[in-house]
């Protein structure tokens, strides 16, 4: 039947023609940079304090908590509900700041992709 059916043109760059290799090289370069940046973020920590220094959270750039510190004098108050509230505020703030740090470092890399049609 149709002689040309198996040779239908595909949209986008074809092998051996105009830029497909450049795109792959660029993608591989960005991927390597992203992996390096993620490794760096895993070793970078920020500290977030809440409740007037009652609670301090240390968190990495990949959202892994390294430490939770509670001021001993705050524990003496015995107010477990308030401690819980302060922990929630501190953890949420730490996560937001960590995600912001990661986005700030990874965002410029993903912007380099500029994929056609996306």
FENHU-V935190 format. One record per backbone hydrogen bond with DSSP energy under -1.0 kcal/mol. CO is the residue of the C=O (numbers start at 1). NH is the residue of the N-H. Records with the same first field share a line. If there is no record, write none. Layout:
CO=NH / NH
This chain:
2=5
4=7
14=17
19=23
20=24
21=25
22=26
23=27
24=28
25=29
26=30
27=31
28=32
29=33
30=34
31=35
32=36
33=37
34=38
35=39
36=40
37=41
38=42
40=43
41=61
44=61
46=59
48=57
50=55
54=71
55=50
56=69
57=48
58=66 / 67
59=46
60=63
64=60
67=58
69=56
71=74 / 75
72=76
74=77
75=78
78=80
79=83
80=84
81=85
82=86
83=87
84=88
85=89
86=90
87=91
88=92
89=93
90=94
91=95
92=96
93=97
94=98
95=99
96=100
97=101
98=102
99=103
100=104
101=105
102=106
103=107
106=110
107=111
110=113
115=118
